[in-house]
Amino acid sequence: MPDWTHLIRFVTVEDEQVHLGQLVDTTRDVGLDSVNGVEIKAYLVNGDIFSGKVTQHVYTVRKLLSPVAREQCSYIRCLGLNYKDHAKEANLQLPKEPVLFTKPRTALIGPYPASITIPKCAQDNTTDYEAELCVVIGKYGRDIPEEDALDYVLGYTASNDVSARALQLANSQWSFGKGLDNSCPIGPVLVSPSVIPDPQQLSIKAIYNGNTLQDGHTRDMIFGIKKQISYLSQGTTLEPGTIFLTGTPAGIGYFRNPRVYLEDGSDIRVEIEKIGTLVNKVRYESL
């Protein structure tokens, strides 16, 4: 595994190029710093996200990008109905097996200034947020035992499973309504397992226009990270760059009264302990 602990992908002030970096100050919430115009410094990382080595060359961040580029992402696997409180608010029985759907990598975007874009087909006041812990796989694995599952994790970040509910619920398969372009923001930083040895010990929130609408904890997952990796690797090779969206706690907009949806120009944030805050604006497409 690489030697970074807090990895960002960013455009630099110095040369306007895309680089990988290790945060100089790992105590900062760089998602908030980016929004607030606070200067962010990073040590240059040579190589790629899977084998990069931290140097002593320091660069200044002009723009944060998704820590995993689309071309590095081999597959986005997502779990539905994976928190006990979320199943309760949906008035559904707890699933006996993980509920899987997928997103295409064209859904993948980064943190602010990247925007969640709502296309015309989803501008019906039903597009929703889902705060989720994101797991990035770092090496090939198949039929992985649960006790070894975390050895395959490259890092953890925050994600938002943006969902066009009308499109999702019109079909028995969820992938289309959850897989629209720019509907899978992740970031702002990829944090190594050395910093997060137990992914079931993290608080997670969704904050919409300044109001906390989801306030959960990863210990309430029905299927923990070890189980997810082991289950989804049965007879199936997990490749480096595979992304897992691991489910969302209670408080999604669809089950609130009155319902909440992502409005044009709004601000949606996913805050996860030890990772920071993934911030995105919402933009309705005009075409």
Contacts in CASP RR format, 6 or more apart in sequence:
PFRMAT RR
TARGET T0000
AUTHOR 0000-0000-0000
METHOD contacts of the structure
MODEL  1
MPDWTHLIRFVTVEDEQVHLGQLVDTTRDVGLDSVNGVEIKAYLVNGDIF
SGKVTQHVYTVRKLLSPVAREQCSYIRCLGLNYKDHAKEANLQLPKEPVL
FTKPRTALIGPYPASITIPKCAQDNTTDYEAELCVVIGKYGRDIPEEDAL
DYVLGYTASNDVSARALQLANSQWSFGKGLDNSCPIGPVLVSPSVIPDPQ
QLSIKAIYNGNTLQDGHTRDMIFGIKKQISYLSQGTTLEPGTIFLTGTPA
GIGYFRNPRVYLEDGSDIRVEIEKIGTLVNKVRYESL
1 138 0 8 1.000
1 154 0 8 1.000
1 192 0 8 1.000
2 45 0 8 1.000
2 49 0 8 1.000
2 50 0 8 1.000
2 51 0 8 1.000
2 52 0 8 1.000
2 53 0 8 1.000
2 192 0 8 1.000
3 52 0 8 1.000
3 53 0 8 1.000
3 54 0 8 1.000
4 20 0 8 1.000
4 21 0 8 1.000
4 22 0 8 1.000
4 45 0 8 1.000
4 52 0 8 1.000
4 54 0 8 1.000
4 192 0 8 1.000
5 22 0 8 1.000
5 26 0 8 1.000
5 191 0 8 1.000
5 192 0 8 1.000
5 194 0 8 1.000
5 195 0 8 1.000
6 22 0 8 1.000
6 23 0 8 1.000
6 26 0 8 1.000
6 189 0 8 1.000
6 190 0 8 1.000
6 191 0 8 1.000
6 192 0 8 1.000
6 195 0 8 1.000
7 20 0 8 1.000
7 21 0 8 1.000
7 22 0 8 1.000
7 45 0 8 1.000
7 49 0 8 1.000
7 67 0 8 1.000
7 189 0 8 1.000
7 190 0 8 1.000
7 191 0 8 1.000
7 192 0 8 1.000
8 20 0 8 1.000
8 21 0 8 1.000
8 22 0 8 1.000
8 23 0 8 1.000
8 30 0 8 1.000
8 40 0 8 1.000
8 42 0 8 1.000
8 61 0 8 1.000
8 64 0 8 1.000
8 65 0 8 1.000
8 67 0 8 1.000
8 188 0 8 1.000
8 189 0 8 1.000
8 190 0 8 1.000
9 18 0 8 1.000
9 19 0 8 1.000
9 20 0 8 1.000
9 21 0 8 1.000
9 49 0 8 1.000
9 64 0 8 1.000
9 65 0 8 1.000
9 66 0 8 1.000
9 67 0 8 1.000
9 68 0 8 1.000
9 69 0 8 1.000
10 18 0 8 1.000
10 19 0 8 1.000
10 21 0 8 1.000
10 40 0 8 1.000
10 42 0 8 1.000
10 59 0 8 1.000
10 61 0 8 1.000
10 62 0 8 1.000
10 63 0 8 1.000
10 64 0 8 1.000
10 65 0 8 1.000
11 17 0 8 1.000
11 18 0 8 1.000
11 19 0 8 1.000
11 61 0 8 1.000
11 62 0 8 1.000
11 63 0 8 1.000
11 65 0 8 1.000
12 19 0 8 1.000
12 59 0 8 1.000
12 60 0 8 1.000
12 61 0 8 1.000
12 62 0 8 1.000
13 59 0 8 1.000
13 60 0 8 1.000
13 61 0 8 1.000
13 62 0 8 1.000
14 59 0 8 1.000
14 60 0 8 1.000
16 62 0 8 1.000
18 65 0 8 1.000
19 42 0 8 1.000
19 44 0 8 1.000
19 45 0 8 1.000
19 59 0 8 1.000
20 44 0 8 1.000
20 45 0 8 1.000
20 47 0 8 1.000
20 48 0 8 1.000
20 49 0 8 1.000
20 52 0 8 1.000
21 42 0 8 1.000
21 43 0 8 1.000
21 44 0 8 1.000
21 45 0 8 1.000
21 54 0 8 1.000
21 59 0 8 1.000
22 42 0 8 1.000
22 43 0 8 1.000
22 45 0 8 1.000
22 54 0 8 1.000
23 30 0 8 1.000
23 40 0 8 1.000
23 41 0 8 1.000
23 42 0 8 1.000
23 43 0 8 1.000
23 189 0 8 1.000
24 41 0 8 1.000
24 42 0 8 1.000
24 43 0 8 1.000
24 58 0 8 1.000
25 41 0 8 1.000
26 195 0 8 1.000
28 38 0 8 1.000
28 40 0 8 1.000
29 276 0 8 1.000
29 277 0 8 1.000
30 40 0 8 1.000
30 61 0 8 1.000
30 64 0 8 1.000
30 188 0 8 1.000
30 189 0 8 1.000
30 276 0 8 1.000
31 64 0 8 1.000
31 111 0 8 1.000
31 112 0 8 1.000
31 187 0 8 1.000
31 188 0 8 1.000
31 189 0 8 1.000
31 276 0 8 1.000
31 277 0 8 1.000
31 278 0 8 1.000
31 279 0 8 1.000
32 38 0 8 1.000
32 276 0 8 1.000
32 277 0 8 1.000
32 279 0 8 1.000
33 39 0 8 1.000
33 40 0 8 1.000
34 40 0 8 1.000
34 61 0 8 1.000
34 63 0 8 1.000
34 64 0 8 1.000
34 111 0 8 1.000
34 112 0 8 1.000
34 113 0 8 1.000
34 188 0 8 1.000
34 279 0 8 1.000
35 112 0 8 1.000
35 279 0 8 1.000
39 60 0 8 1.000
39 61 0 8 1.000
40 60 0 8 1.000
40 61 0 8 1.000
40 64 0 8 1.000
41 58 0 8 1.000
41 59 0 8 1.000
41 60 0 8 1.000
41 61 0 8 1.000
42 58 0 8 1.000
42 59 0 8 1.000
42 61 0 8 1.000
43 54 0 8 1.000
43 55 0 8 1.000
43 56 0 8 1.000
43 57 0 8 1.000
43 58 0 8 1.000
43 59 0 8 1.000
44 54 0 8 1.000
44 55 0 8 1.000
44 57 0 8 1.000
44 58 0 8 1.000
44 59 0 8 1.000
45 52 0 8 1.000
45 53 0 8 1.000
45 54 0 8 1.000
45 55 0 8 1.000
46 52 0 8 1.000
46 53 0 8 1.000
46 55 0 8 1.000
47 53 0 8 1.000
48 72 0 8 1.000
49 67 0 8 1.000
49 68 0 8 1.000
49 72 0 8 1.000
49 136 0 8 1.000
49 154 0 8 1.000
49 190 0 8 1.000
49 241 0 8 1.000
50 138 0 8 1.000
50 139 0 8 1.000
50 154 0 8 1.000
50 240 0 8 1.000
50 241 0 8 1.000
63 113 0 8 1.000
64 110 0 8 1.000
64 111 0 8 1.000
64 112 0 8 1.000
64 187 0 8 1.000
64 188 0 8 1.000
65 110 0 8 1.000
65 114 0 8 1.000
66 108 0 8 1.000
66 109 0 8 1.000
66 110 0 8 1.000
66 111 0 8 1.000
66 114 0 8 1.000
66 185 0 8 1.000
66 186 0 8 1.000
66 187 0 8 1.000
67 110 0 8 1.000
67 136 0 8 1.000
67 157 0 8 1.000
67 186 0 8 1.000
67 187 0 8 1.000
67 188 0 8 1.000
67 189 0 8 1.000
67 190 0 8 1.000
68 108 0 8 1.000
68 136 0 8 1.000
68 186 0 8 1.000
68 190 0 8 1.000
68 241 0 8 1.000
68 243 0 8 1.000
70 105 0 8 1.000
70 106 0 8 1.000
70 108 0 8 1.000
72 241 0 8 1.000
73 105 0 8 1.000
73 108 0 8 1.000
73 241 0 8 1.000
73 242 0 8 1.000
73 243 0 8 1.000
74 239 0 8 1.000
74 240 0 8 1.000
74 241 0 8 1.000
74 242 0 8 1.000
75 102 0 8 1.000
75 105 0 8 1.000
75 239 0 8 1.000
75 241 0 8 1.000
75 242 0 8 1.000
75 243 0 8 1.000
76 102 0 8 1.000
76 103 0 8 1.000
76 104 0 8 1.000
76 105 0 8 1.000
76 107 0 8 1.000
76 108 0 8 1.000
76 184 0 8 1.000
76 242 0 8 1.000
76 243 0 8 1.000
76 245 0 8 1.000
77 100 0 8 1.000
77 102 0 8 1.000
77 232 0 8 1.000
77 242 0 8 1.000
77 243 0 8 1.000
77 244 0 8 1.000
77 245 0 8 1.000
78 100 0 8 1.000
78 101 0 8 1.000
78 102 0 8 1.000
78 103 0 8 1.000
78 161 0 8 1.000
78 178 0 8 1.000
78 244 0 8 1.000
78 245 0 8 1.000
78 247 0 8 1.000
79 98 0 8 1.000
79 99 0 8 1.000
79 100 0 8 1.000
79 223 0 8 1.000
79 228 0 8 1.000
79 244 0 8 1.000
79 245 0 8 1.000
79 246 0 8 1.000
79 247 0 8 1.000
80 98 0 8 1.000
80 99 0 8 1.000
80 100 0 8 1.000
80 101 0 8 1.000
80 174 0 8 1.000
80 247 0 8 1.000
80 248 0 8 1.000
81 87 0 8 1.000
81 90 0 8 1.000
81 92 0 8 1.000
81 94 0 8 1.000
81 95 0 8 1.000
81 99 0 8 1.000
81 222 0 8 1.000
81 247 0 8 1.000
82 95 0 8 1.000
82 98 0 8 1.000
82 99 0 8 1.000
82 221 0 8 1.000
82 222 0 8 1.000
82 223 0 8 1.000
82 224 0 8 1.000
82 246 0 8 1.000
82 247 0 8 1.000
82 248 0 8 1.000
83 216 0 8 1.000
83 220 0 8 1.000
83 221 0 8 1.000
83 222 0 8 1.000
83 247 0 8 1.000
83 248 0 8 1.000
83 249 0 8 1.000
83 250 0 8 1.000
84 94 0 8 1.000
84 220 0 8 1.000
84 222 0 8 1.000
85 216 0 8 1.000
85 220 0 8 1.000
85 249 0 8 1.000
85 250 0 8 1.000
86 247 0 8 1.000
86 248 0 8 1.000
86 249 0 8 1.000
86 250 0 8 1.000
86 251 0 8 1.000
86 252 0 8 1.000
87 93 0 8 1.000
87 94 0 8 1.000
87 95 0 8 1.000
87 222 0 8 1.000
88 250 0 8 1.000
89 250 0 8 1.000
89 251 0 8 1.000
89 252 0 8 1.000
89 255 0 8 1.000
90 255 0 8 1.000
94 222 0 8 1.000
95 222 0 8 1.000
97 231 0 8 1.000
98 223 0 8 1.000
98 227 0 8 1.000
98 228 0 8 1.000
98 231 0 8 1.000
98 232 0 8 1.000
100 232 0 8 1.000
101 173 0 8 1.000
101 174 0 8 1.000
101 175 0 8 1.000
101 178 0 8 1.000
102 175 0 8 1.000
103 161 0 8 1.000
103 175 0 8 1.000
103 178 0 8 1.000
103 179 0 8 1.000
103 183 0 8 1.000
103 184 0 8 1.000
103 245 0 8 1.000
104 179 0 8 1.000
106 181 0 8 1.000
107 179 0 8 1.000
107 180 0 8 1.000
107 181 0 8 1.000
107 182 0 8 1.000
107 183 0 8 1.000
107 184 0 8 1.000
108 184 0 8 1.000
108 185 0 8 1.000
108 186 0 8 1.000
108 243 0 8 1.000
109 115 0 8 1.000
109 116 0 8 1.000
109 182 0 8 1.000
109 184 0 8 1.000
109 185 0 8 1.000
109 186 0 8 1.000
109 280 0 8 1.000
110 185 0 8 1.000
110 186 0 8 1.000
110 187 0 8 1.000
110 188 0 8 1.000
110 278 0 8 1.000
110 280 0 8 1.000
111 185 0 8 1.000
111 186 0 8 1.000
111 187 0 8 1.000
111 188 0 8 1.000
111 278 0 8 1.000
111 279 0 8 1.000
111 280 0 8 1.000
112 279 0 8 1.000
112 280 0 8 1.000
112 281 0 8 1.000
113 281 0 8 1.000
114 182 0 8 1.000
114 185 0 8 1.000
114 280 0 8 1.000
115 182 0 8 1.000
115 280 0 8 1.000
115 281 0 8 1.000
115 282 0 8 1.000
115 283 0 8 1.000
116 160 0 8 1.000
116 162 0 8 1.000
116 182 0 8 1.000
116 183 0 8 1.000
116 185 0 8 1.000
116 262 0 8 1.000
116 268 0 8 1.000
116 280 0 8 1.000
116 281 0 8 1.000
116 282 0 8 1.000
116 283 0 8 1.000
117 181 0 8 1.000
117 182 0 8 1.000
117 283 0 8 1.000
117 284 0 8 1.000
117 285 0 8 1.000
118 127 0 8 1.000
118 164 0 8 1.000
118 180 0 8 1.000
118 262 0 8 1.000
118 264 0 8 1.000
118 282 0 8 1.000
118 283 0 8 1.000
118 284 0 8 1.000
118 285 0 8 1.000
119 180 0 8 1.000
119 181 0 8 1.000
119 285 0 8 1.000
120 285 0 8 1.000
120 287 0 8 1.000
121 164 0 8 1.000
121 167 0 8 1.000
121 180 0 8 1.000
122 164 0 8 1.000
122 166 0 8 1.000
122 167 0 8 1.000
122 177 0 8 1.000
122 180 0 8 1.000
123 284 0 8 1.000
123 285 0 8 1.000
124 164 0 8 1.000
124 166 0 8 1.000
125 261 0 8 1.000
126 164 0 8 1.000
126 165 0 8 1.000
126 166 0 8 1.000
126 254 0 8 1.000
126 261 0 8 1.000
127 162 0 8 1.000
127 163 0 8 1.000
127 164 0 8 1.000
127 165 0 8 1.000
127 261 0 8 1.000
127 262 0 8 1.000
128 162 0 8 1.000
128 163 0 8 1.000
128 164 0 8 1.000
128 165 0 8 1.000
128 252 0 8 1.000
128 253 0 8 1.000
128 254 0 8 1.000
128 260 0 8 1.000
128 261 0 8 1.000
128 262 0 8 1.000
129 160 0 8 1.000
129 161 0 8 1.000
129 162 0 8 1.000
129 163 0 8 1.000
129 206 0 8 1.000
129 208 0 8 1.000
129 213 0 8 1.000
129 214 0 8 1.000
129 252 0 8 1.000
129 253 0 8 1.000
129 262 0 8 1.000
129 268 0 8 1.000
129 270 0 8 1.000
130 160 0 8 1.000
130 161 0 8 1.000
130 162 0 8 1.000
130 163 0 8 1.000
130 206 0 8 1.000
130 247 0 8 1.000
130 248 0 8 1.000
130 252 0 8 1.000
131 158 0 8 1.000
131 160 0 8 1.000
131 204 0 8 1.000
131 205 0 8 1.000
131 206 0 8 1.000
131 214 0 8 1.000
131 248 0 8 1.000
131 249 0 8 1.000
131 270 0 8 1.000
131 271 0 8 1.000
131 272 0 8 1.000
132 158 0 8 1.000
132 159 0 8 1.000
132 160 0 8 1.000
132 161 0 8 1.000
132 204 0 8 1.000
132 245 0 8 1.000
132 246 0 8 1.000
132 247 0 8 1.000
132 248 0 8 1.000
132 270 0 8 1.000
133 156 0 8 1.000
133 158 0 8 1.000
133 159 0 8 1.000
133 199 0 8 1.000
133 202 0 8 1.000
133 204 0 8 1.000
133 218 0 8 1.000
133 225 0 8 1.000
133 246 0 8 1.000
133 247 0 8 1.000
133 272 0 8 1.000
134 156 0 8 1.000
134 157 0 8 1.000
134 158 0 8 1.000
134 159 0 8 1.000
134 186 0 8 1.000
134 187 0 8 1.000
134 243 0 8 1.000
134 244 0 8 1.000
134 245 0 8 1.000
134 246 0 8 1.000
135 153 0 8 1.000
135 155 0 8 1.000
135 156 0 8 1.000
135 199 0 8 1.000
135 225 0 8 1.000
135 228 0 8 1.000
135 229 0 8 1.000
135 243 0 8 1.000
135 244 0 8 1.000
135 246 0 8 1.000
136 153 0 8 1.000
136 154 0 8 1.000
136 155 0 8 1.000
136 156 0 8 1.000
136 157 0 8 1.000
136 190 0 8 1.000
136 241 0 8 1.000
136 242 0 8 1.000
136 243 0 8 1.000
136 244 0 8 1.000
137 152 0 8 1.000
137 153 0 8 1.000
137 154 0 8 1.000
137 229 0 8 1.000
137 238 0 8 1.000
137 239 0 8 1.000
137 240 0 8 1.000
137 241 0 8 1.000
137 242 0 8 1.000
137 243 0 8 1.000
137 244 0 8 1.000
138 152 0 8 1.000
138 153 0 8 1.000
138 154 0 8 1.000
138 155 0 8 1.000
138 240 0 8 1.000
138 241 0 8 1.000
138 242 0 8 1.000
139 152 0 8 1.000
139 154 0 8 1.000
139 240 0 8 1.000
140 237 0 8 1.000
140 238 0 8 1.000
140 239 0 8 1.000
140 240 0 8 1.000
141 152 0 8 1.000
141 233 0 8 1.000
141 237 0 8 1.000
141 238 0 8 1.000
142 233 0 8 1.000
142 235 0 8 1.000
142 236 0 8 1.000
142 237 0 8 1.000
142 238 0 8 1.000
143 233 0 8 1.000
143 234 0 8 1.000
143 235 0 8 1.000
144 152 0 8 1.000
144 229 0 8 1.000
144 230 0 8 1.000
144 233 0 8 1.000
144 238 0 8 1.000
145 230 0 8 1.000
146 226 0 8 1.000
146 227 0 8 1.000
146 229 0 8 1.000
146 230 0 8 1.000
147 226 0 8 1.000
149 225 0 8 1.000
149 226 0 8 1.000
149 227 0 8 1.000
149 228 0 8 1.000
149 229 0 8 1.000
149 230 0 8 1.000
150 193 0 8 1.000
150 197 0 8 1.000
150 199 0 8 1.000
150 225 0 8 1.000
150 226 0 8 1.000
150 229 0 8 1.000
152 229 0 8 1.000
152 238 0 8 1.000
153 193 0 8 1.000
153 199 0 8 1.000
153 225 0 8 1.000
153 229 0 8 1.000
154 190 0 8 1.000
154 192 0 8 1.000
154 240 0 8 1.000
154 241 0 8 1.000
155 190 0 8 1.000
155 191 0 8 1.000
155 192 0 8 1.000
155 193 0 8 1.000
155 196 0 8 1.000
156 190 0 8 1.000
156 191 0 8 1.000
156 193 0 8 1.000
156 196 0 8 1.000
156 199 0 8 1.000
156 272 0 8 1.000
156 275 0 8 1.000
157 186 0 8 1.000
157 187 0 8 1.000
157 188 0 8 1.000
157 189 0 8 1.000
157 190 0 8 1.000
157 191 0 8 1.000
157 275 0 8 1.000
157 278 0 8 1.000
158 186 0 8 1.000
158 187 0 8 1.000
158 188 0 8 1.000
158 270 0 8 1.000
158 271 0 8 1.000
158 272 0 8 1.000
158 275 0 8 1.000
158 276 0 8 1.000
158 277 0 8 1.000
158 278 0 8 1.000
159 184 0 8 1.000
159 185 0 8 1.000
159 186 0 8 1.000
159 187 0 8 1.000
159 243 0 8 1.000
159 245 0 8 1.000
159 270 0 8 1.000
159 278 0 8 1.000
160 184 0 8 1.000
160 185 0 8 1.000
160 186 0 8 1.000
160 206 0 8 1.000
160 268 0 8 1.000
160 270 0 8 1.000
160 278 0 8 1.000
160 280 0 8 1.000
161 178 0 8 1.000
161 183 0 8 1.000
161 184 0 8 1.000
161 245 0 8 1.000
161 247 0 8 1.000
161 248 0 8 1.000
162 178 0 8 1.000
162 180 0 8 1.000
162 182 0 8 1.000
162 183 0 8 1.000
162 184 0 8 1.000
162 185 0 8 1.000
162 262 0 8 1.000
163 174 0 8 1.000
163 177 0 8 1.000
163 178 0 8 1.000
163 183 0 8 1.000
164 177 0 8 1.000
164 178 0 8 1.000
164 180 0 8 1.000
164 183 0 8 1.000
165 254 0 8 1.000
167 176 0 8 1.000
167 177 0 8 1.000
167 180 0 8 1.000
168 174 0 8 1.000
168 176 0 8 1.000
168 177 0 8 1.000
168 178 0 8 1.000
171 177 0 8 1.000
184 245 0 8 1.000
185 278 0 8 1.000
185 280 0 8 1.000
186 243 0 8 1.000
186 278 0 8 1.000
187 275 0 8 1.000
187 278 0 8 1.000
188 276 0 8 1.000
188 277 0 8 1.000
188 278 0 8 1.000
188 279 0 8 1.000
189 275 0 8 1.000
189 276 0 8 1.000
191 274 0 8 1.000
191 275 0 8 1.000
195 274 0 8 1.000
196 202 0 8 1.000
196 274 0 8 1.000
196 275 0 8 1.000
199 218 0 8 1.000
199 224 0 8 1.000
199 225 0 8 1.000
200 218 0 8 1.000
200 219 0 8 1.000
200 221 0 8 1.000
200 224 0 8 1.000
200 225 0 8 1.000
201 218 0 8 1.000
201 219 0 8 1.000
201 273 0 8 1.000
202 217 0 8 1.000
202 218 0 8 1.000
202 272 0 8 1.000
202 273 0 8 1.000
202 274 0 8 1.000
202 275 0 8 1.000
203 215 0 8 1.000
203 216 0 8 1.000
203 217 0 8 1.000
203 218 0 8 1.000
203 272 0 8 1.000
203 273 0 8 1.000
204 214 0 8 1.000
204 216 0 8 1.000
204 217 0 8 1.000
204 218 0 8 1.000
204 249 0 8 1.000
204 270 0 8 1.000
204 271 0 8 1.000
204 272 0 8 1.000
204 273 0 8 1.000
205 212 0 8 1.000
205 214 0 8 1.000
205 215 0 8 1.000
205 216 0 8 1.000
205 269 0 8 1.000
205 270 0 8 1.000
205 271 0 8 1.000
205 272 0 8 1.000
206 212 0 8 1.000
206 213 0 8 1.000
206 214 0 8 1.000
206 251 0 8 1.000
206 268 0 8 1.000
206 269 0 8 1.000
206 270 0 8 1.000
206 271 0 8 1.000
207 213 0 8 1.000
207 268 0 8 1.000
207 269 0 8 1.000
207 270 0 8 1.000
207 271 0 8 1.000
207 277 0 8 1.000
208 260 0 8 1.000
208 262 0 8 1.000
208 266 0 8 1.000
208 267 0 8 1.000
208 268 0 8 1.000
208 269 0 8 1.000
209 266 0 8 1.000
209 267 0 8 1.000
209 268 0 8 1.000
210 267 0 8 1.000
210 269 0 8 1.000
213 251 0 8 1.000
213 252 0 8 1.000
213 253 0 8 1.000
213 256 0 8 1.000
213 260 0 8 1.000
214 248 0 8 1.000
214 249 0 8 1.000
214 250 0 8 1.000
214 251 0 8 1.000
214 252 0 8 1.000
215 249 0 8 1.000
216 249 0 8 1.000
216 250 0 8 1.000
217 249 0 8 1.000
218 224 0 8 1.000
218 246 0 8 1.000
220 249 0 8 1.000
221 246 0 8 1.000
221 247 0 8 1.000
223 231 0 8 1.000
224 246 0 8 1.000
225 244 0 8 1.000
225 246 0 8 1.000
228 244 0 8 1.000
228 246 0 8 1.000
229 238 0 8 1.000
229 244 0 8 1.000
232 238 0 8 1.000
232 244 0 8 1.000
253 259 0 8 1.000
253 260 0 8 1.000
253 261 0 8 1.000
262 268 0 8 1.000
262 282 0 8 1.000
263 282 0 8 1.000
264 282 0 8 1.000
264 283 0 8 1.000
264 284 0 8 1.000
265 281 0 8 1.000
265 282 0 8 1.000
265 283 0 8 1.000
265 284 0 8 1.000
266 281 0 8 1.000
266 282 0 8 1.000
267 279 0 8 1.000
267 280 0 8 1.000
267 281 0 8 1.000
267 282 0 8 1.000
268 279 0 8 1.000
268 280 0 8 1.000
268 281 0 8 1.000
268 282 0 8 1.000
269 277 0 8 1.000
269 278 0 8 1.000
269 279 0 8 1.000
269 280 0 8 1.000
270 277 0 8 1.000
270 278 0 8 1.000
271 277 0 8 1.000
271 278 0 8 1.000
272 278 0 8 1.000
END
